[in-house]
Structure formats: C-alpha cells, structure tokens
C-alpha cells in the first residue's frame, strides 16, 4: 500500500479511537468533497449541491476548508465575504457559527476559507478545531470543500465527513490521482487507529512472512492483519466505516467516459477492498463555463441546463445515503485468491450471459497493463495475474457446460444455495438410480394366471440443459437400435460442438435462460422479496435506496419515481440484492414504465421532483 506508515507526521504515534465531533447532532450529515488533483470542478459542485439541498428545504452550511487557496465563494457569486476562517485562525472569533454568512438562497449559509499564509498553526490541528464545532452550526447538512491532492490537511478534512465524495474527471491523470488520494486517506485511517509501537510490531510480523510493508496493497494488508492482530484490524475498520465513499464523475463527454465510474469502483474493490458508489455523472456542459465567467451560481443562472439537473439528481442520490454513526460492513478484506469466479467478474450468480459478457469487457479494459490507471497501485506482474483470473472466470461462466459444473461445485461446498444460481443449469446432472422396492420379482412368486407379456423397453431419456431428463417423443428409436455414428433412423449423427474437429461455441452460444423469466413487474418483485423473507427496510439499507422509492417500484406508482436514469439504477440494485439478473429485470420493468409515460403523454425524461419525495 505504498507504506502504511506514510503520512504519520500528521498525527504522530498516538492512537485515536474516536474523532472530533462525536457529539454531533444525530441527524447531521457531513459531506466532504475532495479530489486527487485540481481543475476537476470540486468547488463548483460543492456550491451547487448546497443550493439544491437548500431549495429542498434542508438547512445547509458550506465551508471552504481548502487551506491551499479558497475559491468556494466565487461559485456563489461573491468576490469576498465579510467573515471567514481567517478570523477563527487569528483568534478574532472563537465560535465557528459566528462566521456563517447568509446567502440569497433560503436555508443556505457559507463560511469562507483562508488563503495560504493566513494560517500560522498546524493545518491538521486547525482542521480538527473547525470540525469540533460542526455541531454548533444548526444545520442538517454541512458541505465541506476539502481541497485537492494528498496534503495532510486535505486528507484530514475528508476524514471528518460522514459521506466522502470523490470528484474526478474521466481523464487518466485525474483517475490515477483519485486512486492515490484514496490510498492516502486509508493510510490516514490506519495511522489514527494504531499507535506507532503497535504499527511497528505489525510491520515486523509482515517482514517475517516475507512481505514488504511498503509495497503491499491496502487490501492485502488488511487481509493479513486478520491473522496478525485482529483487534487492530477491527479498530481500522471502525474508522473507515464512519465515512461512506461516493463518486461524482464530472465533465463526461461520451459513453466511454461514463465507464470510468465502473472502472474506478472495480479498482477500489480489488486494490482497497472498499466500495465506491456513484452518486452522479455530470456531462460536459458549456453552461458551466458561462456561469463561471459571469460569476453567477450555475443552479441560478441556468436552472434548466443539463448539468444543473444532473447535480440535482446527484443531490437526491446522496440524500438517500444513511447518516448513522457507523455503516454496515461491506468491505472485501479477504485474499483475492479466495474469490470465486462470480466475485472476480463482479456479477451475481444469477447473472445473464449478457451481464457476464459486459462485466468481462469492462474488467479487461480496467486491468489492461497498457492502458490501466492502476499502475501506481499494481505492478505489471500483478496486473497480468489479475487479467489471467478474469480470463479464467469468463471462460468458465460464459459456456453452459462449464458453468453448470462450476455451480454444482459451489452448491456442493455450500458456497451457494440453490435459489442463488441461475435456472436449470444449476440442477444436479446425475440421473437418479432406480429406487429399490420390496415387491418380489416374477421369478420369486408363483404365477396366478396367464403369463404376463414381457415389459416394454424403457423409453429413452433426453437430457436438457442442466441435467434434467424427459422422455423421448413417441416413436423415437432407442440408441441400442442405432448403428454407431448414426442416429436412430440410420442417418449420420449430427456432430456436437466440442466433439473432435468441432470448435467450441463463442460467447454468442452462452447460457440459456432459466426455466422462468425474471420478475419484471412491481408485484413480482415484491413476491420474490417476500419469498426470500426480506423486509423492505432491509433492501433499503443494503441498496441505500429510499424506502419510499422501493415501495413505489413495487406498487408501480410511476409518478412518485425520479428520472428514468435513476429508476434503472434502482432496479439494478434491487435485482442484485434479490440475486436476480439486473438487465432482464430492468428491461421488462422499464417497458411498463415507458408505457405509463406514453399513456399520460409524458416524455421519456419526465420525472417528479426529488425534493418532494
């Protein structure tokens, strides 16, 4: 992980089991926006997220904690503010709430930052001084512009958030910087959890096993820490779980750019073992440049611009993220070698062939040594090894026979249950042996009448996908009567793909669908959920989708749902939580959704206001 002790100068060797702000209001949410590099639109997004939340009736305070150069106020239309954090740093003001300046937007206040040179104290200590007073702001949401780069004060600001929002663009340099920033943040969590002596002891144990602590990835470090010091791992995990990571992908110009979000999420799982959800994708929009040039807030100057609407949707998505003191454990801190093929490809066991194919193409691109953005975290041998794992998983899951065998292995080992795998191919393929009976044979009993006719030969069985057998059609000849190399009628037997001289089918000849279609209506989704004995609250907690939206999906109250792009995302997450093929469920349900829109004369992009839900 590039040295778990890196960045220790920010906190020394003192263990910290709790952080400032433990007494914050129970419902107060802290959003911290940071980026690996400058120029990705972080401050603009922070300002406009605040405007959108305030318009929805939330009490919001924007704080500029970019100690290397504050510019947040310019995106709200201000050149200077009457008060700023410089007054707190100089001692003129002792209470943070006194620095909050009202804005023309109701419920929105802003606290200006300070410029480099205005802070004489330790920057990290100043960040903590500010964070300790978040609860005094009487706000539902505190949005912090943390700055960019791996400067200790930037990482410290980000670590104070309950929702950590990474802002990046699709350019490779920006994505690499996002990876490196996250690595620095995770190191920060590690240093805060452990004393210097404890960390030194762990490093010594790692060296004894032949592992260089300065080169091991964070995921591998946490995996091995379980055997070395489980309590230390739990302490690190407790700090990491206080901040939920979200992504805002800015300045997107094409579908290829959109894939950067999925690539980042995969890299986070494989390298860090943590999840990265996508809060929003903001398209490249000239309205942003025009608003900046006019020194006017984007949301006010161009309320109908595509970028403004996308920021509004991102705010709605972020509002659905829980703000509890600790989130559920969803890390993957286990050895990569222990992952089954489904987890390697990052698909559910019920994934359709199309989903398997799509996942393979995305991961193949993500871990390509020639083009990957993971080079700062994974060396070339590690990338080639990952590519080999992905290739092996794909070749196993894309073909019916190999996937059936693999699923049977997982079922036999208890790694999967029968209702978790896809369709007929998961059933046991071995034909059941004839059941033994206690009825005596004719040779054992005296004949009491005319000799019974000889029993007719058993009808031949035909094997379907997954090992199921059915009787052959009436009149079908038996295999015993057919000469070798011919069918039952004496014609040459057709060659089966995979026989000698016959090539294996390509991906287009992949798995056949299961015996019953995936649920596509709201009532069918509800029935599947109830069959699995899952409460709607459980689904909401796992997917981080509002319960009201899930209930609207099940009841098909389409008018209460947000824009179609969000409905599709909700459906995929809901289906994945139920172990269903997301693409199939989404396609069927969205057809019903579009039919409803057309019946009401609405355009496909129509949605209800998220602020009213």
C-alpha positions as CSV (number, residue, x, y, z in Angstrom):
1,X,0.0,0.0,0.0
2,X,2.9,2.3,-0.6
3,X,3.9,2.2,3.1
4,X,1.3,2.0,5.8
5,X,3.3,4.5,7.9
6,X,3.2,7.2,5.2
7,X,1.7,10.4,6.4
8,X,2.2,9.7,10.0
9,X,3.6,13.1,10.6
10,X,0.1,14.4,10.6
11,X,-0.8,12.5,13.8
12,X,2.4,11.2,15.3
13,X,2.1,7.8,17.0
14,X,-0.9,8.4,19.2
15,X,-3.8,6.0,18.7
16,X,-7.2,7.7,18.3
17,X,-10.2,5.5,18.9
18,X,-12.6,8.4,18.5
19,X,-12.6,11.5,16.4
20,X,-13.7,15.1,16.9
21,X,-17.4,15.7,16.6
22,X,-18.6,12.5,18.3
23,X,-21.3,14.7,20.0
24,X,-22.6,16.0,16.7
25,X,-26.3,16.1,16.1
26,X,-27.7,12.7,15.5
27,X,-29.1,13.6,12.1
28,X,-26.4,16.0,10.9
29,X,-24.7,14.8,7.7
30,X,-21.2,16.0,6.8
31,X,-20.4,15.9,3.1
32,X,-16.7,16.2,2.3
33,X,-15.7,16.9,-1.4
34,X,-12.1,16.2,-2.4
35,X,-10.2,15.3,-5.5
36,X,-6.8,13.8,-6.4
37,X,-6.0,16.9,-8.5
38,X,-7.3,20.4,-9.1
39,X,-9.4,21.5,-12.0
40,X,-12.0,18.8,-11.8
41,X,-14.9,21.1,-10.7
42,X,-14.9,20.2,-7.0
43,X,-15.7,23.7,-5.6
44,X,-18.4,24.3,-8.3
45,X,-20.1,21.1,-7.4
46,X,-19.9,21.8,-3.7
47,X,-21.6,25.1,-4.1
48,X,-24.4,23.8,-6.4
49,X,-25.0,20.8,-4.2
50,X,-25.6,23.2,-1.4
51,X,-28.0,25.2,-3.4
52,X,-30.0,22.1,-4.4
53,X,-30.3,20.9,-0.9
54,X,-31.3,24.3,0.4
55,X,-34.0,24.5,-2.3
56,X,-35.3,21.2,-1.0
57,X,-35.8,22.8,2.5
58,X,-32.6,21.5,4.1
59,X,-30.6,23.7,6.3
60,X,-27.1,23.8,4.7
61,X,-23.8,25.4,5.6
62,X,-21.0,25.4,3.1
63,X,-17.5,25.5,4.5
64,X,-14.3,26.2,2.4
65,X,-11.6,24.1,4.1
66,X,-9.2,24.2,1.1
67,X,-6.3,25.7,3.1
68,X,-4.2,26.0,0.0
69,X,-6.4,28.5,-1.7
70,X,-10.1,29.1,-1.1
71,X,-12.4,29.9,-4.1
72,X,-15.7,28.4,-3.0
73,X,-17.4,31.8,-2.5
74,X,-16.8,32.8,-6.2
75,X,-19.1,30.0,-7.3
76,X,-21.9,31.6,-5.2
77,X,-21.4,35.0,-6.8
78,X,-19.2,36.6,-4.1
79,X,-15.7,38.1,-4.5
80,X,-15.2,38.5,-0.8
81,X,-17.1,37.6,2.4
82,X,-17.3,39.8,5.4
83,X,-16.1,37.0,7.7
84,X,-14.1,33.9,7.0
85,X,-12.0,31.2,8.7
86,X,-9.1,33.7,8.8
87,X,-10.9,35.3,11.7
88,X,-11.0,31.9,13.5
89,X,-7.3,31.3,12.8
90,X,-6.3,34.7,14.1
91,X,-8.4,34.4,17.2
92,X,-10.8,37.3,16.4
93,X,-13.7,34.8,16.5
94,X,-13.9,31.8,18.7
95,X,-17.2,30.2,17.6
96,X,-17.5,28.8,14.1
97,X,-21.2,29.6,13.8
98,X,-20.4,33.3,14.0
99,X,-18.6,33.1,10.7
100,X,-21.6,31.8,8.7
101,X,-22.8,34.3,6.2
102,X,-26.4,34.3,4.8
103,X,-26.8,33.9,1.0
104,X,-29.8,34.9,-1.3
105,X,-30.8,31.2,-1.3
106,X,-33.0,30.5,1.7
107,X,-31.6,27.9,4.2
108,X,-28.1,28.3,2.7
109,X,-25.1,29.8,4.6
110,X,-21.5,29.9,3.7
111,X,-18.2,30.1,5.7
112,X,-15.4,31.5,3.6
113,X,-11.9,30.0,3.7
114,X,-8.4,31.5,4.1
115,X,-5.5,31.9,1.8
116,X,-2.1,30.4,2.1
117,X,0.0,32.3,4.6
118,X,-3.0,33.3,6.8
119,X,-2.6,30.2,8.9
120,X,0.2,30.1,11.4
121,X,-0.8,27.0,13.3
122,X,-0.6,23.3,12.3
123,X,-3.0,22.9,9.4
124,X,-4.2,19.5,10.7
125,X,-4.8,20.9,14.2
126,X,-6.8,23.8,12.6
127,X,-9.0,21.3,10.6
128,X,-9.8,19.5,13.8
129,X,-10.6,22.8,15.6
130,X,-13.1,23.5,12.8
131,X,-14.6,20.0,12.8
132,X,-15.2,20.0,16.5
133,X,-17.7,22.9,16.0
134,X,-19.7,21.4,13.2
135,X,-22.5,20.5,15.6
136,X,-22.8,24.2,16.6
137,X,-23.9,25.2,13.1
138,X,-27.6,24.2,13.5
139,X,-27.6,22.6,10.0
140,X,-29.0,19.4,8.6
141,X,-26.1,19.2,6.2
142,X,-22.5,20.6,6.4
143,X,-20.8,20.5,3.0
144,X,-17.0,20.9,3.2
145,X,-14.8,21.8,0.3
146,X,-11.7,19.8,1.4
147,X,-9.4,20.8,-1.4
148,X,-7.3,18.5,-3.7
149,X,-4.2,16.5,-3.5
150,X,-2.6,14.4,-0.7
151,X,-1.7,17.3,1.6
152,X,-2.3,16.1,5.2
153,X,-4.8,18.9,5.9
154,X,-6.9,17.9,2.8
155,X,-7.0,14.2,3.9
156,X,-7.8,15.2,7.5
157,X,-10.8,17.3,6.3
158,X,-12.0,14.5,4.1
159,X,-11.7,12.0,7.1
160,X,-14.2,14.2,9.1
161,X,-17.0,13.5,6.7
162,X,-19.8,11.0,7.1
163,X,-20.1,11.0,3.3
164,X,-16.8,11.3,1.4
165,X,-17.4,12.5,-2.1
166,X,-14.5,12.0,-4.6
167,X,-14.7,14.3,-7.5
168,X,-12.8,13.4,-10.7
169,X,-13.0,13.7,-14.5
170,X,-12.6,10.7,-16.9
171,X,-9.1,11.7,-17.9
172,X,-6.5,9.1,-16.9
173,X,-4.4,11.6,-14.9
174,X,-7.4,12.6,-12.8
175,X,-8.4,8.9,-12.2
176,X,-4.9,8.0,-11.1
177,X,-4.9,11.0,-8.8
178,X,-8.2,9.8,-7.3
179,X,-6.7,6.4,-6.6
180,X,-3.6,7.9,-4.9
181,X,-5.8,10.3,-2.8
182,X,-7.8,7.3,-1.6
183,X,-4.7,5.4,-0.7
184,X,-3.5,8.4,1.3
185,X,-6.9,8.6,3.1
186,X,-6.8,4.9,4.0
187,X,-3.3,5.3,5.4
188,X,-4.6,8.2,7.4
189,X,-7.3,6.0,8.9
190,X,-4.7,3.4,9.7
191,X,-2.4,5.8,11.5
192,X,-5.3,7.2,13.5
193,X,-6.3,3.7,14.7
194,X,-2.9,2.4,15.8
195,X,0.0,3.6,17.9
196,X,3.5,3.8,16.5
197,X,4.6,0.8,18.6
198,X,1.7,-1.3,17.5
199,X,2.3,-0.5,13.9
200,X,6.0,-1.3,14.1
201,X,5.2,-4.7,15.6
202,X,2.7,-5.4,12.8
203,X,5.3,-4.4,10.2
204,X,7.9,-6.7,11.8
205,X,5.5,-9.6,11.7
206,X,4.8,-8.9,8.0
207,X,8.5,-8.9,7.2
208,X,8.9,-12.3,9.0
209,X,6.4,-13.7,6.5
210,X,8.4,-12.3,3.6
211,X,6.1,-9.3,2.9
212,X,7.4,-5.8,2.4
213,X,5.0,-3.5,4.3
214,X,5.9,-0.6,2.0
215,X,4.8,-2.4,-1.2
216,X,1.7,-4.4,0.0
217,X,-1.7,-3.1,-1.1
218,X,-4.2,-1.9,1.5
219,X,-6.5,-4.8,0.8
220,X,-3.6,-7.3,1.2
221,X,-2.5,-5.6,4.3
222,X,-6.0,-5.8,5.9
223,X,-6.3,-9.4,4.8
224,X,-3.0,-10.5,6.5
225,X,-3.7,-8.3,9.5
226,X,-6.6,-10.6,10.5
227,X,-4.1,-13.3,11.4
228,X,-1.6,-11.0,13.0
229,X,-3.7,-8.6,15.1
230,X,-7.5,-9.0,14.6
231,X,-8.2,-6.2,17.2
232,X,-6.0,-3.8,15.2
233,X,-7.9,-4.6,12.0
234,X,-11.2,-4.0,13.8
235,X,-10.0,-0.6,15.0
236,X,-9.0,0.4,11.5
237,X,-12.3,-0.8,10.1
238,X,-14.3,1.1,12.6
239,X,-12.7,4.4,11.5
240,X,-13.1,3.6,7.8
241,X,-16.8,2.8,8.2
242,X,-17.5,6.2,9.6
243,X,-17.2,7.6,6.0
244,X,-19.1,6.3,3.1
245,X,-17.3,6.9,-0.2
246,X,-19.2,8.3,-3.2
247,X,-18.1,9.3,-6.6
248,X,-19.0,12.4,-8.7
249,X,-17.7,11.9,-12.2
250,X,-17.6,15.4,-13.9
251,X,-17.1,16.6,-17.5
252,X,-18.3,13.4,-19.1
253,X,-18.5,13.6,-22.9
254,X,-19.3,10.1,-24.1
255,X,-20.4,6.6,-23.0
256,X,-16.8,5.6,-22.9
257,X,-16.2,8.3,-20.4
258,X,-19.0,7.0,-18.3
259,X,-17.3,3.6,-17.9
260,X,-14.7,5.4,-15.8
261,X,-17.1,5.2,-12.9
262,X,-17.4,1.4,-13.1
263,X,-13.6,1.0,-13.6
264,X,-13.0,3.1,-10.5
265,X,-15.4,1.1,-8.5
266,X,-13.7,-2.2,-9.6
267,X,-10.3,-0.8,-8.7
268,X,-11.5,0.2,-5.3
269,X,-12.8,-3.3,-4.6
270,X,-9.7,-5.1,-5.9
271,X,-7.0,-2.8,-4.5
272,X,-8.5,-1.4,-1.4
273,X,-11.3,-3.8,-0.6
274,X,-13.8,-0.9,-0.1
275,X,-16.9,0.0,-2.1
276,X,-17.3,3.2,-4.2
277,X,-20.8,4.1,-5.2
278,X,-21.6,6.5,-8.0
279,X,-23.5,9.5,-6.7
280,X,-23.8,11.2,-10.1
281,X,-22.3,11.6,-13.6
282,X,-22.2,15.2,-14.8
283,X,-21.9,15.7,-18.5
284,X,-19.7,18.3,-20.1
285,X,-21.8,21.5,-20.4
286,X,-20.8,24.9,-21.8
287,X,-23.3,26.4,-19.3
288,X,-20.8,25.7,-16.6
289,X,-18.1,27.8,-18.2
290,X,-20.6,30.6,-19.0
291,X,-21.8,30.7,-15.3
292,X,-18.2,30.8,-14.1
293,X,-17.3,33.6,-16.4
294,X,-20.3,35.6,-15.3
295,X,-19.5,34.8,-11.6
296,X,-23.0,33.5,-11.1
297,X,-24.2,30.3,-9.4
298,X,-24.8,27.7,-12.1
299,X,-28.1,26.5,-10.5
300,X,-29.4,30.0,-10.5
301,X,-28.1,31.3,-13.8
302,X,-29.0,28.1,-15.8
303,X,-31.7,26.2,-13.8
304,X,-32.7,24.2,-16.9
305,X,-29.2,23.2,-18.0
306,X,-28.4,19.5,-18.3
307,X,-25.6,19.9,-15.7
308,X,-27.9,21.6,-13.2
309,X,-30.4,18.8,-13.5
310,X,-27.6,16.2,-13.1
311,X,-26.4,17.9,-10.0
312,X,-29.9,17.9,-8.6
313,X,-30.1,14.1,-9.2
314,X,-26.8,13.6,-7.5
315,X,-28.1,15.5,-4.5
316,X,-31.1,13.3,-4.4
317,X,-28.9,10.2,-4.6
318,X,-26.7,11.5,-1.8
319,X,-29.7,12.3,0.4
320,X,-30.6,8.6,0.3
321,X,-27.3,7.7,1.9
322,X,-27.7,7.0,5.6
323,X,-26.0,9.2,8.1
324,X,-25.9,6.8,11.0
325,X,-22.8,6.7,13.3
326,X,-21.5,3.6,11.6
327,X,-22.5,2.0,8.3
328,X,-22.7,-1.8,7.8
329,X,-19.6,-3.7,7.0
330,X,-19.3,-4.1,3.2
331,X,-15.6,-4.4,2.7
332,X,-13.9,-7.3,0.9
333,X,-10.8,-7.7,3.0
334,X,-10.0,-11.3,2.0
335,X,-7.4,-12.8,-0.2
336,X,-8.0,-12.3,-3.9
337,X,-7.1,-15.9,-4.5
338,X,-10.1,-17.0,-2.4
339,X,-12.6,-15.2,-4.6
340,X,-14.9,-17.4,-6.8
341,X,-15.4,-16.7,-10.5
342,X,-18.5,-14.6,-9.9
343,X,-16.8,-12.3,-7.5
344,X,-13.8,-12.0,-9.8
345,X,-16.1,-10.8,-12.6
346,X,-18.2,-8.8,-10.0
347,X,-21.5,-10.3,-11.1
348,X,-24.2,-12.1,-9.1
349,X,-24.6,-15.9,-9.6
350,X,-27.8,-15.3,-11.4
351,X,-26.2,-13.0,-13.9
352,X,-27.3,-13.4,-17.5
353,X,-24.8,-14.2,-20.3
354,X,-25.1,-10.6,-21.4
355,X,-24.1,-9.4,-18.0
356,X,-21.2,-11.8,-17.8
357,X,-20.0,-10.6,-21.2
358,X,-20.4,-6.9,-20.2
359,X,-18.5,-7.4,-17.0
360,X,-15.7,-9.2,-18.7
361,X,-15.2,-6.4,-21.3
362,X,-15.1,-3.7,-18.6
363,X,-12.7,-5.6,-16.4
364,X,-10.5,-6.5,-19.3
365,X,-10.1,-2.8,-20.1
366,X,-9.7,-1.8,-16.4
367,X,-6.7,-4.1,-15.8
368,X,-5.0,-3.9,-19.2
369,X,-1.3,-3.2,-18.3
370,X,-1.0,-0.9,-21.4
371,X,-3.9,1.4,-20.6
372,X,-4.9,1.0,-16.9
373,X,-5.0,3.8,-14.4
374,X,-4.0,1.4,-11.7
375,X,-0.3,1.5,-12.5
376,X,0.6,3.5,-9.3
377,X,-1.0,0.7,-7.2
378,X,-0.4,-2.5,-9.1
379,X,2.8,-3.5,-10.8
380,X,2.8,-5.2,-14.3
381,X,3.0,-8.8,-12.9
382,X,0.1,-8.1,-10.6
383,X,-2.0,-6.7,-13.5
384,X,-1.2,-9.8,-15.7
385,X,-2.1,-12.1,-12.9
386,X,-5.4,-10.3,-12.4
387,X,-6.1,-10.5,-16.2
388,X,-5.5,-14.2,-16.1
389,X,-8.0,-14.6,-13.2
390,X,-10.6,-12.5,-15.1
391,X,-10.0,-14.6,-18.3
392,X,-10.4,-17.9,-16.5
393,X,-13.6,-16.7,-14.8
394,X,-15.0,-15.6,-18.1
395,X,-14.2,-18.8,-19.9
396,X,-15.9,-20.8,-17.1
397,X,-19.0,-18.8,-16.8
398,X,-19.8,-17.9,-20.4
399,X,-20.3,-21.6,-21.5
400,X,-23.2,-23.6,-20.3
401,X,-21.5,-26.9,-19.6
402,X,-18.5,-25.4,-17.7
403,X,-20.8,-23.0,-15.7
404,X,-23.1,-25.9,-14.8
405,X,-20.2,-27.9,-13.4
406,X,-18.8,-24.9,-11.6
407,X,-22.2,-24.1,-10.0
408,X,-22.5,-27.7,-8.8
409,X,-19.1,-27.4,-7.1
410,X,-20.2,-24.3,-5.3
411,X,-23.5,-25.9,-4.3
412,X,-21.7,-29.0,-3.1
413,X,-19.3,-26.9,-1.0
414,X,-22.1,-24.8,0.5
415,X,-20.7,-21.6,-1.0
416,X,-24.1,-21.1,-2.8
417,X,-27.7,-22.1,-2.3
418,X,-29.9,-23.5,-5.0
419,X,-32.0,-20.3,-5.1
420,X,-28.9,-18.2,-5.7
421,X,-27.9,-19.8,-9.1
422,X,-29.3,-19.3,-12.5
423,X,-32.0,-21.6,-13.8
424,X,-31.9,-25.2,-14.9
425,X,-28.2,-25.4,-15.4
426,X,-27.6,-25.4,-11.7
427,X,-29.5,-28.6,-11.1
428,X,-27.7,-31.9,-10.4
429,X,-26.9,-33.6,-13.7
430,X,-26.6,-37.2,-12.5
431,X,-29.6,-39.3,-13.2
432,X,-31.1,-40.8,-10.1
433,X,-30.7,-44.5,-9.7
434,X,-33.8,-46.6,-9.8
435,X,-35.5,-46.8,-6.4
436,X,-35.3,-50.2,-4.8
437,X,-38.7,-51.8,-4.0
438,X,-39.8,-54.6,-1.8
439,X,-42.1,-56.1,-4.5
440,X,-40.8,-59.6,-5.3
441,X,-39.9,-60.4,-8.9
442,X,-42.0,-62.7,-11.1
443,X,-39.5,-65.5,-10.6
444,X,-39.9,-65.3,-6.9
445,X,-43.7,-65.6,-6.9
446,X,-46.0,-68.3,-8.3
447,X,-47.8,-67.5,-11.4
448,X,-51.6,-67.0,-10.8
449,X,-52.7,-66.6,-14.3
450,X,-51.6,-66.3,-17.9
451,X,-48.0,-65.3,-18.2
452,X,-47.8,-61.5,-18.4
453,X,-46.3,-60.1,-21.5
454,X,-42.7,-59.0,-21.4
455,X,-42.2,-55.5,-20.2
456,X,-41.7,-53.0,-22.9
457,X,-38.2,-51.5,-23.1
458,X,-37.9,-48.2,-21.1
459,X,-38.4,-45.1,-23.2
460,X,-35.1,-43.4,-23.9
461,X,-34.4,-40.2,-21.9
462,X,-33.4,-36.9,-23.4
463,X,-31.1,-34.6,-21.4
464,X,-31.9,-31.0,-21.2
465,X,-29.6,-28.1,-20.1
466,X,-28.7,-28.7,-16.5
467,X,-29.0,-32.4,-16.5
468,X,-32.8,-32.7,-16.4
469,X,-34.2,-35.7,-18.4
470,X,-37.5,-36.1,-20.1
471,X,-39.0,-39.0,-22.1
472,X,-38.3,-39.1,-25.8
473,X,-41.1,-38.3,-28.2
474,X,-43.4,-41.3,-29.1
475,X,-41.9,-43.4,-31.8
476,X,-38.4,-42.2,-31.2
477,X,-35.9,-45.1,-31.7
478,X,-33.7,-46.3,-28.9
479,X,-29.9,-45.8,-29.1
480,X,-29.4,-49.5,-28.9
481,X,-31.0,-50.0,-32.3
482,X,-28.9,-47.3,-34.0
483,X,-25.6,-48.2,-35.5
484,X,-22.5,-46.4,-34.3
485,X,-22.1,-43.0,-36.0
486,X,-25.8,-42.7,-37.0
487,X,-29.0,-41.5,-35.4
488,X,-31.9,-43.7,-34.7
489,X,-33.1,-43.6,-38.3
490,X,-29.8,-44.7,-39.7
491,X,-28.8,-41.2,-40.8
492,X,-25.4,-39.8,-40.0
493,X,-25.4,-38.5,-36.4
494,X,-25.0,-34.7,-36.2
495,X,-21.8,-33.6,-34.7
496,X,-22.0,-31.7,-31.4
497,X,-19.9,-28.6,-30.8
498,X,-16.9,-29.6,-28.7
499,X,-16.5,-33.0,-30.3
500,X,-13.3,-33.8,-32.1
501,X,-12.8,-31.5,-35.0
502,X,-15.6,-29.2,-33.9
503,X,-14.8,-25.8,-32.4
504,X,-16.3,-24.7,-29.2
505,X,-19.1,-22.1,-29.5
506,X,-18.3,-18.5,-28.9
507,X,-19.9,-16.1,-26.4
508,X,-23.0,-15.9,-28.5
509,X,-23.7,-19.5,-27.7
510,X,-23.6,-18.9,-24.0
511,X,-26.0,-19.9,-21.2
512,X,-29.6,-20.4,-21.9
513,X,-32.1,-18.5,-19.7
514,X,-33.6,-20.2,-16.7
515,X,-36.9,-22.0,-16.6
516,X,-38.9,-19.0,-15.6
517,X,-38.5,-15.4,-16.6
518,X,-37.0,-12.9,-14.2
519,X,-39.6,-10.7,-12.4
520,X,-40.5,-7.7,-14.4
521,X,-43.4,-6.1,-12.6
522,X,-43.6,-4.5,-9.2
523,X,-45.8,-7.2,-7.8
524,X,-43.5,-9.9,-9.0
525,X,-40.5,-8.1,-7.4
526,X,-42.5,-7.9,-4.1
527,X,-43.4,-11.6,-4.3
528,X,-39.7,-12.5,-4.8
529,X,-38.7,-10.3,-1.9
530,X,-41.3,-11.9,0.3
531,X,-40.2,-15.4,-0.8
532,X,-36.7,-14.6,0.4
533,X,-38.2,-13.2,3.6
534,X,-36.6,-9.8,3.2
535,X,-38.2,-6.7,4.7
536,X,-38.4,-3.6,2.6
537,X,-36.3,-1.8,5.2
538,X,-33.5,-4.5,4.7
539,X,-33.5,-3.8,1.0
540,X,-33.3,-0.1,1.6
541,X,-30.4,-0.5,4.0
542,X,-28.4,-2.8,1.6
543,X,-29.0,-0.7,-1.5
544,X,-29.1,2.7,0.1
545,X,-32.3,3.5,-1.9
546,X,-35.1,5.3,-0.1
547,X,-37.8,3.0,1.2
548,X,-40.4,5.3,-0.4
549,X,-38.8,4.7,-3.9
550,X,-38.7,0.9,-3.3
551,X,-42.3,0.9,-2.3
552,X,-43.2,3.0,-5.3
553,X,-41.4,0.5,-7.6
554,X,-43.3,-2.5,-6.1
555,X,-46.7,-0.7,-6.3
556,X,-45.8,0.7,-9.7
557,X,-46.6,4.3,-8.6
558,X,-44.5,5.6,-11.5
559,X,-45.4,9.2,-10.8
560,X,-43.6,9.0,-7.5
561,X,-40.3,7.8,-9.1
562,X,-37.4,10.1,-10.1
563,X,-36.0,10.3,-13.6
564,X,-35.7,7.2,-15.7
565,X,-31.9,7.0,-15.4
566,X,-32.3,6.7,-11.6
567,X,-35.1,4.2,-11.9
568,X,-32.9,2.0,-14.0
569,X,-30.1,2.2,-11.4
570,X,-32.6,1.5,-8.6
571,X,-33.9,-1.6,-10.4
572,X,-30.4,-3.0,-11.0
573,X,-29.5,-2.6,-7.3
574,X,-32.8,-4.0,-6.2
575,X,-32.5,-7.0,-8.5
576,X,-28.9,-7.6,-7.4
577,X,-30.0,-7.6,-3.8
578,X,-32.5,-10.3,-4.6
579,X,-30.0,-12.3,-6.6
580,X,-31.8,-11.6,-9.9
581,X,-30.3,-10.7,-13.3
582,X,-30.3,-6.9,-13.3
583,X,-30.5,-6.3,-17.0
584,X,-33.5,-8.6,-17.5
585,X,-35.5,-7.1,-14.6
586,X,-34.7,-3.6,-15.7
587,X,-35.6,-4.1,-19.3
588,X,-39.0,-5.6,-18.5
589,X,-39.9,-3.1,-15.8
590,X,-38.8,-0.1,-17.8
591,X,-41.1,-1.1,-20.7
592,X,-44.0,-0.9,-18.3
593,X,-42.6,2.5,-17.0
594,X,-42.4,3.9,-20.6
595,X,-45.9,2.6,-21.5
596,X,-47.2,4.5,-18.5
597,X,-45.4,7.7,-19.6
598,X,-46.8,7.4,-23.1
599,X,-50.3,6.9,-21.8
600,X,-50.1,10.2,-20.0
601,X,-48.4,12.0,-22.9
602,X,-45.2,12.5,-21.0
603,X,-41.7,12.5,-22.5
604,X,-39.3,9.6,-21.5
605,X,-37.2,12.0,-19.5
606,X,-40.1,13.2,-17.2
607,X,-39.7,12.7,-13.5
608,X,-41.2,14.0,-10.3
609,X,-39.3,16.5,-8.2
610,X,-37.0,14.6,-5.9
611,X,-37.3,17.3,-3.3
612,X,-40.9,16.4,-2.7
613,X,-40.3,12.7,-2.0
